[in-house]
């Protein structure tokens, strides 16, 4: 079984009970083959605390993760890639038509497809399951061919 992959960010919001600063920690995780967004929040001014689990990551928090942790890129190994396998995975993963899947496949095959580490690792695992050597890497890492 694959290990969970996660990235977290801290941010502030406003407490819905008292209006004081609400300290929040959000985590995007790939666990059990699913991407999820979990947030734990606690108020500095009252006893309000909440955990919200399993949602979709808000665009603002995704941008924050990318800014704080940097993007991960999808790298595919030489000789293991078939365009059809990448197209199939792209269509299933993103729920797109063939034309949009071709755009994703071009980005994957050219090495420019990027996102948060959990997002890219999710796609890499699906590609590996289809027989394509793929890895989520940081700019300083390289995939073994």
Order of alpha helices (4+ residues) and beta strands (2+ residues): beta-beta-beta-beta-alpha-beta-alpha-alpha-beta-alpha-beta
